[in-house]
Amino acid sequence: MGDELFPSGEWTGFYNYKPTEKFRMDIALEFSKGSMSGQGCDNIGTFLITGRYDPATKDCYFTKSYVGAHSVYYKGFGESKGIWGTWEIGPFASGGFHIWPRKSGTGKAETLEEEIPQPVEAIGIEAAEVELNRPGSQN
């Protein structure tokens, strides 16, 4: 298998600190001749991706750099369900991740168990003036 495990386009997935928690990330990735780059967002903020992949070994190494903040090092392995692996911020934090292409046919599209809450538009009505009859009041 070659570059079909690393299709350019929209990817989604999650990272975690421990298996019971998942933090969604959405990424636009470009794979070309062993290099990968992209941009995305997650619950921490907006980030840029730079790294390398090897279609022969299916290994993938990249850095996720949050704009104006810290960077996270990722090491993964590509297979039919996307890229799986581990991440670390030096000795401070580490965990796992799984990302996959959004388009069906370029990897199995999966859904997250926990979706990021999306903003909703609140619709309200103007409250009418109402006189309350309370016990003991003179209304």
N, CA, C and O of each residue as an XYZ file, in Angstrom:
556
protein
N       0.841     -1.186      0.000
C       0.000      0.000      0.000
C       0.879      1.240      0.000
O       1.987      1.225      0.536
N       0.387      2.301     -0.597
C       1.179      3.513     -0.692
C       0.456      4.698     -0.121
O      -0.050      4.662      1.001
N       0.413      5.765     -0.919
C      -0.162      7.025     -0.477
C      -1.664      6.966     -0.237
O      -2.218      7.919      0.310
N      -2.346      5.897     -0.618
C      -3.795      5.835     -0.378
C      -4.123      5.851      1.115
O      -5.250      6.168      1.493
N      -3.162      5.515      1.960
C      -3.386      5.602      3.409
C      -3.241      7.034      3.914
O      -3.612      7.341      5.047
N      -2.699      7.905      3.066
C      -2.443      9.285      3.457
C      -3.075     10.248      2.448
O      -2.358     11.000      1.788
N      -4.402     10.237      2.320
C      -5.053     11.130      1.352
C      -5.111     12.577      1.863
O      -5.404     12.822      3.034
N      -4.833     13.506      0.987
C      -4.970     14.922      1.340
C      -6.440     15.275      1.459
O      -7.281     14.697      0.771
N      -6.748     16.218      2.329
C      -8.130     16.662      2.491
C      -8.493     16.847      3.947
O      -7.632     17.037      4.806
N      -9.798     16.788      4.207
C     -10.332     16.995      5.558
C     -10.216     15.705      6.375
O     -10.626     14.630      5.936
N      -9.652     15.842      7.561
C      -9.527     14.736      8.504
C     -10.191     15.148      9.817
O     -10.330     16.336     10.106
N     -10.591     14.175     10.591
C     -11.136     14.423     11.923
C     -10.608     13.343     12.850
O     -10.006     12.373     12.391
N     -10.822     13.495     14.124
C     -10.374     12.484     15.065
C     -10.303     13.033     16.470
O     -11.021     13.970     16.821
N      -9.430     12.443     17.276
C      -9.333     12.858     18.664
C      -7.931     12.599     19.200
O      -7.155     11.828     18.635
N      -7.638     13.264     20.298
C      -6.464     12.934     21.101
C      -6.983     12.704     22.513
O      -8.081     13.137     22.861
N      -6.186     12.022     23.316
C      -6.599     11.806     24.699
C      -5.395     11.763     25.627
O      -4.258     11.565     25.199
N      -5.679     11.955     26.908
C      -4.677     11.808     27.962
C      -4.769     10.407     28.538
O      -3.768      9.817     28.943
N      -5.991      9.886     28.567
C      -6.245      8.522     29.009
C      -7.376      7.972     28.144
O      -8.159      8.746     27.595
N      -7.473      6.655     28.015
C      -8.440      6.056     27.079
C      -9.900      6.463     27.274
O     -10.680      6.409     26.324
N     -10.280      6.864     28.469
C     -11.689      7.159     28.719
C     -12.115      8.561     28.280
O     -13.301      8.884     28.345
N     -11.183      9.394     27.838
C     -11.553     10.741     27.413
C     -11.061     11.002     25.991
O      -9.974     10.568     25.611
N     -11.860     11.704     25.223
C     -11.509     12.011     23.841
C     -11.768     13.487     23.585
O     -12.830     14.012     23.919
N     -10.780     14.151     22.986
C     -10.897     15.555     22.642
C     -10.810     15.672     21.125
O      -9.779     15.360     20.529
N     -11.879     16.113     20.515
C     -11.995     16.163     19.065
C     -11.012     17.156     18.454
O     -10.699     18.194     19.037
N     -10.529     16.800     17.246
C      -9.764     17.736     16.433
C     -10.184     17.568     14.977
O     -10.462     16.460     14.519
N     -10.223     18.677     14.267
C     -10.535     18.700     12.845
C      -9.345     19.321     12.136
O      -8.851     20.375     12.538
N      -8.881     18.653     11.062
C      -7.644     19.059     10.407
C      -7.801     19.011      8.888
O      -8.419     18.090      8.356
N      -7.246     19.995      8.195
C      -7.084     19.972      6.742
C      -5.630     19.588      6.504
O      -4.728     20.358      6.832
N      -5.387     18.399      5.934
C      -4.023     17.892      5.748
C      -3.666     17.780      4.276
O      -4.508     17.462      3.436
N      -2.403     18.048      3.983
C      -1.846     17.895      2.642
C      -0.665     16.930      2.746
O       0.282     17.180      3.491
N      -0.727     15.823      1.994
C       0.344     14.835      1.949
C       0.954     14.872      0.556
O       0.232     14.789     -0.438
N       2.285     14.995      0.471
C       2.945     15.036     -0.829
C       4.406     14.635     -0.703
O       5.178     15.281      0.006
N       4.781     13.564     -1.396
C       6.178     13.123     -1.496
C       6.862     13.010     -0.142
O       8.002     13.448      0.014
N       6.193     12.439      0.819
C       6.780     12.209      2.125
C       6.637     13.337      3.133
O       6.982     13.168      4.302
N       6.132     14.488      2.697
C       5.917     15.612      3.619
C       4.431     15.787      3.876
O       3.599     15.525      3.007
N       4.114     16.231      5.073
C       2.725     16.536      5.396
C       2.661     17.906      6.053
O       3.570     18.313      6.776
N       1.565     18.606      5.785
C       1.347     19.918      6.388
C      -0.149     20.142      6.487
O      -0.939     19.448      5.847
N      -0.527     21.114      7.293
C      -1.949     21.397      7.418
C      -2.234     22.369      8.536
O      -1.338     22.962      9.137
N      -3.519     22.506      8.789
C      -3.983     23.374      9.865
C      -5.273     22.807     10.411
O      -5.973     22.058      9.729
N      -5.586     23.166     11.646
C      -6.799     22.643     12.250
C      -7.125     23.342     13.550
O      -6.546     24.369     13.903
N      -8.089     22.735     14.259
C      -8.490     23.278     15.556
C      -8.981     22.151     16.448
O      -9.438     21.109     15.979
N      -8.875     22.389     17.736
C      -9.391     21.467     18.742
C      -9.793     22.286     19.965
O      -9.896     23.511     19.884
N     -10.017     21.631     21.076
C     -10.486     22.346     22.266
C      -9.439     23.293     22.848
O      -9.786     24.161     23.649
N      -8.181     23.155     22.472
C      -7.131     24.052     22.953
C      -7.072     25.315     22.097
O      -6.899     26.417     22.618
N      -7.218     25.151     20.778
C      -7.154     26.302     19.884
C      -6.816     25.922     18.460
O      -6.946     24.766     18.059
N      -6.379     26.918     17.699
C      -5.996     26.740     16.304
C      -4.538     26.298     16.247
O      -3.716     26.756     17.040
N      -4.212     25.396     15.297
C      -2.847     24.899     15.209
C      -2.427     24.688     13.761
O      -3.257     24.644     12.852
N      -1.111     24.558     13.568
C      -0.506     24.231     12.282
C       0.162     22.877     12.414
O       0.645     22.521     13.489
N       0.194     22.111     11.315
C       0.818     20.791     11.286
C       1.981     20.822     10.296
O       1.832     21.328      9.184
N       3.135     20.285     10.689
C       4.251     20.045      9.777
C       4.851     18.703     10.148
O       4.980     18.381     11.329
N       5.218     17.917      9.141
C       5.805     16.628      9.453
C       6.147     15.812      8.230
O       6.217     16.321      7.112
N       6.360     14.514      8.474
C       6.754     13.573      7.432
C       5.949     12.285      7.558
O       5.464     11.943      8.637
N       5.815     11.580      6.443
C       5.188     10.261      6.445
C       5.953      9.383      5.466
O       6.600      9.885      4.547
N       5.878      8.087      5.664
C       6.557      7.132      4.792
C       5.531      6.108      4.314
O       5.088      5.270      5.099
N       5.145      6.164      3.031
C       4.143      5.212      2.524
C       4.601      3.757      2.618
O       3.767      2.860      2.736
N       5.901      3.511      2.567
C       6.412      2.135      2.610
C       6.276      1.526      4.005
O       5.810      0.395      4.146
N       6.683      2.274      5.041
C       6.618      1.753      6.413
C       5.323      2.127      7.118
O       4.981      1.555      8.153
N       4.594      3.106      6.541
C       3.339      3.630      7.082
C       3.542      4.476      8.341
O       2.578      4.803      9.033
N       4.794      4.829      8.637
C       5.088      5.675      9.792
C       4.781      7.134      9.480
O       4.873      7.571      8.333
N       4.420      7.866     10.503
C       4.028      9.267     10.361
C       4.522     10.021     11.596
O       4.269      9.607     12.727
N       5.231     11.137     11.368
C       5.748     11.967     12.452
C       5.373     13.406     12.158
O       5.643     13.903     11.065
N       4.759     14.081     13.109
C       4.427     15.481     12.860
C       4.374     16.281     14.154
O       4.263     15.738     15.253
N       4.460     17.602     13.972
C       4.358     18.528     15.099
C       3.110     19.365     14.931
O       2.875     19.940     13.868
N       2.317     19.434     15.974
C       1.129     20.285     16.010
C       1.514     21.512     16.830
O       1.744     21.413     18.035
N       1.584     22.676     16.167
C       2.007     23.915     16.828
C       0.819     24.847     16.990
O       0.258     25.325     16.004
N       0.439     25.104     18.230
C      -0.651     26.028     18.505
C      -0.157     27.451     18.267
O       0.923     27.829     18.720
N      -0.950     28.223     17.560
C      -0.581     29.586     17.200
C      -0.331     30.403     18.474
O      -1.223     30.557     19.309
N       0.883     30.919     18.609
C       1.244     31.735     19.759
C       1.405     30.971     21.054
O       1.432     31.580     22.124
N       1.513     29.641     20.988
C       1.588     28.848     22.218
C       2.562     27.685     22.046
O       3.569     27.822     21.352
N       2.276     26.559     22.662
C       3.171     25.406     22.690
C       3.006     24.499     21.464
O       2.083     24.662     20.666
N       3.937     23.534     21.342
C       3.884     22.537     20.271
C       3.779     21.144     20.877
O       4.209     20.906     22.006
N       3.195     20.222     20.101
C       2.995     18.841     20.532
C       3.578     17.928     19.454
O       3.292     18.104     18.270
N       4.396     16.950     19.862
C       5.017     16.012     18.941
C       4.156     14.753     18.822
O       3.778     14.159     19.832
N       3.845     14.346     17.578
C       3.023     13.168     17.317
C       3.834     12.120     16.559
O       4.628     12.453     15.679
N       3.627     10.865     16.906
C       4.244      9.734     16.209
C       3.137      8.719     15.977
O       2.488      8.284     16.928
N       2.910      8.328     14.697
C       1.799      7.432     14.413
C       2.095      6.433     13.321
O       3.193      6.377     12.767
N       1.071      5.642     13.029
C       1.139      4.568     12.050
C      -0.142      4.586     11.228
O      -1.239      4.560     11.786
N      -0.011      4.632      9.904
C      -1.179      4.652      9.024
C      -1.671      3.250      8.714
O      -0.879      2.336      8.478
N      -2.986      3.091      8.717
C      -3.628      1.831      8.316
C      -5.022      2.158      7.810
O      -5.377      3.334      7.737
N      -5.816      1.174      7.462
C      -7.088      1.415      6.771
C      -8.095      2.257      7.549
O      -9.028      2.796      6.953
N      -7.930      2.380      8.857
C      -8.856      3.175      9.667
C      -8.269      4.523     10.055
O      -8.781      5.174     10.966
N      -7.207      4.956      9.386
C      -6.617      6.254      9.664
C      -5.218      6.139     10.230
O      -4.488      5.195      9.930
N      -4.855      7.104     11.046
C      -3.535      7.137     11.676
C      -3.730      7.069     13.191
O      -4.470      7.864     13.771
N      -3.055      6.108     13.817
C      -3.097      5.908     15.262
C      -1.719      6.193     15.830
O      -0.721      6.035     15.127
N      -1.643      6.607     17.072
C      -0.332      6.764     17.661
C      -0.349      7.453     19.001
O      -1.338      7.423     19.733
N       0.792      8.085     19.305
C       0.969      8.760     20.574
C       1.422     10.199     20.352
O       1.952     10.543     19.296
N       1.205     11.022     21.353
C       1.669     12.406     21.330
C       2.367     12.691     22.648
O       2.154     12.004     23.647
N       3.213     13.728     22.629
C       3.875     14.127     23.873
C       4.266     15.591     23.827
O       4.545     16.152     22.767
N       4.279     16.186     24.993
C       4.793     17.536     25.192
C       5.971     17.363     26.147
O       5.836     17.582     27.351
N       7.121     16.972     25.612
C       8.298     16.704     26.428
C       7.944     15.795     27.587
O       7.185     14.840     27.419
N       8.485     16.079     28.761
C       8.189     15.250     29.928
C       6.905     15.665     30.655
O       6.556     15.083     31.682
N       6.210     16.666     30.125
C       5.072     17.242     30.847
C       3.760     16.493     30.660
O       2.988     16.354     31.609
N       3.496     16.010     29.448
C       2.211     15.356     29.184
C       2.350     14.442     27.975
O       3.197     14.665     27.110
N       1.506     13.405     27.925
C       1.496     12.494     26.785
C       0.163     11.758     26.744
O      -0.597     11.761     27.712
N      -0.103     11.128     25.602
C      -1.346     10.384     25.444
C      -1.411      9.750     24.076
O      -0.390      9.567     23.414
N      -2.614      9.414     23.655
C      -2.819      8.765     22.375
C      -3.638      9.625     21.427
O      -4.189     10.652     21.822
N      -3.714      9.190     20.156
C      -4.546      9.884     19.177
C      -4.981      8.931     18.085
O      -4.379      7.879     17.871
N      -6.034      9.321     17.403
C      -6.526      8.617     16.208
C      -7.173      9.666     15.322
O      -8.080     10.377     15.755
N      -6.705      9.766     14.065
C      -7.332     10.653     13.086
C      -7.651      9.835     11.844
O      -6.997      8.827     11.573
N      -8.669     10.275     11.080
C      -9.064      9.558      9.869
C      -9.650     10.540      8.873
O     -10.143     11.602      9.254
N      -9.597     10.180      7.583
C     -10.175     11.049      6.548
C     -11.679     11.148      6.710
O     -12.338     10.161      7.037
N     -12.225     12.335      6.483
C     -13.679     12.523      6.586
C     -14.429     11.895      5.435
O     -15.543     11.404      5.621
N     -13.848     11.900      4.253
C     -14.542     11.376      3.071
C     -14.621      9.865      3.134
O     -13.624      9.194      3.400
N     -15.813      9.326      2.888
C     -15.943      7.875      2.854
C     -15.239      7.374      1.602
O     -15.238      8.042      0.568
N     -14.646      6.202      1.704
C     -13.914      5.639      0.589
C     -12.422      5.938      0.674
O     -11.640      5.334     -0.060
N     -12.006      6.849      1.546
C     -10.579      7.137      1.715
C     -10.150      6.783      3.124
O      -9.252      7.411      3.685
N     -10.771      5.809      3.676
C     -10.567      5.441      5.074
C     -11.959      5.346      5.664
O     -12.883      5.985      5.160
N     -12.127      4.589      6.687
C     -13.464      4.432      7.247
C     -13.851      5.668      8.034
O     -13.158      6.057      8.975
N     -14.943      6.277      7.654
C     -15.445      7.438      8.401
C     -16.032      6.927      9.705
O     -16.856      6.012      9.712
N     -15.612      7.508     10.775
C     -16.100      7.104     12.085
C     -16.670      8.324     12.778
O     -16.477      9.451     12.321
N     -17.359      8.108     13.857
C     -17.880      9.229     14.629
C     -17.287      9.185     16.018
O     -16.926      8.120     16.518
N     -17.191     10.321     16.626
C     -16.677     10.399     17.984
C     -17.782     10.080     18.964
O     -18.950     10.385     18.725
N     -17.404      9.464     20.068
C     -18.384      9.195     21.111
C     -18.854     10.485     21.749
O     -20.005     10.601     22.172
N     -17.959     11.451     21.815
C     -18.306     12.726     22.438
C     -18.059     13.835     21.427
O     -16.912     14.108     21.072
N     -19.108     14.465     20.968
C     -18.990     15.565     20.028
C     -18.738     16.863     20.773
O     -19.189     17.036     21.905
N     -18.018     17.770     20.136
C     -17.800     19.086     20.722
C     -19.110     19.852     20.625
O     -19.697     19.923     19.545
N     -19.584     20.428     21.725
C     -20.841     21.188     21.666
C     -20.710     22.361     20.697
O     -19.716     23.087     20.726
N     -21.688     22.541     19.862
C     -21.699     23.632     18.899
C     -22.582     24.747     19.423
O     -23.583     24.488     20.091
N     -22.212     26.002     19.121
C     -23.049     27.110     19.572
C     -24.430     27.034     18.941
O     -24.585     26.586     17.805
N     -25.413     27.470     19.677
C     -26.767     27.504     19.154
C     -27.291     28.921     19.254
O     -26.876     29.691     20.120
N     -28.199     29.255     18.367
C     -28.797     30.582     18.399
C     -29.984     30.541     19.349
O     -30.914     29.750     19.189
N     -29.922     31.408     20.328
C     -31.013     31.458     21.304
C     -32.167     32.273     20.738
O     -31.969     33.357     20.190
N     -33.347     31.747     20.876
C     -34.545     32.450     20.428
C     -35.411     32.653     21.653
O     -35.766     31.695     22.340
N     -35.745     33.882     21.919
C     -36.551     34.163     23.098
C     -37.754     34.998     22.722
O     -37.845     35.529     21.615
N     -38.657     35.102     23.644
C     -39.816     35.963     23.446
C     -39.804     37.007     24.539
O     -39.305     36.768     25.638
N     -40.347     38.143     24.235
C     -40.387     39.214     25.213
C     -41.383     38.835     26.301
O     -42.517     38.441     26.029
N     -40.929     38.966     27.523
C     -41.792     38.602     28.644
C     -42.909     39.633     28.800
O     -42.670     40.839     28.733
N     -44.095     39.156     29.003
C     -45.239     40.042     29.228
C     -45.281     40.404     30.703
O     -44.848     39.629     31.556
N     -45.803     41.583     30.995
C     -45.949     41.974     32.394
C     -47.119     41.206     32.982
O     -48.226     41.215     32.442
N     -46.855     40.545     34.092
C     -47.873     39.727     34.727
C     -47.936     40.111     36.198
O     -46.910     40.221     36.869
N     -49.164     40.313     36.694
C     -49.341     40.565     38.115
C     -49.497     39.237     38.810
O     -50.313     38.402     38.417
N     -48.709     39.050     39.845
C     -48.793     37.813     40.598
C     -49.661     38.000     41.801
O     -49.526     38.997     42.510
N     -50.559     37.062     42.059
C     -51.373     37.059     43.266
C     -50.718     36.145     44.273
O     -50.811     34.921     44.184
N     -50.060     36.753     45.223
C     -49.374     35.977     46.248
C     -50.240     35.957     47.492
O     -50.944     36.923     47.787
N     -50.184     34.861     48.214
C     -50.926     34.805     49.479
C     -50.483     35.930     50.393
O     -49.286     36.139     50.591
N     -51.428     36.645     50.945
C     -51.141     37.731     51.873
C     -50.916     39.063     51.199
O     -50.745     40.068     51.889
N     -50.908     39.114     49.850
C     -50.704     40.388     49.157
C     -52.066     41.022     48.922
O     -53.099     40.367     49.056
N     -52.058     42.274     48.578
C     -53.306     42.997     48.384
C     -53.705     43.042     46.916
O     -54.453     43.946     46.542
N     -53.269     42.153     46.081
C     -53.625     42.154     44.643
C     -54.941     41.481     44.414
O     -55.398     41.388     43.274
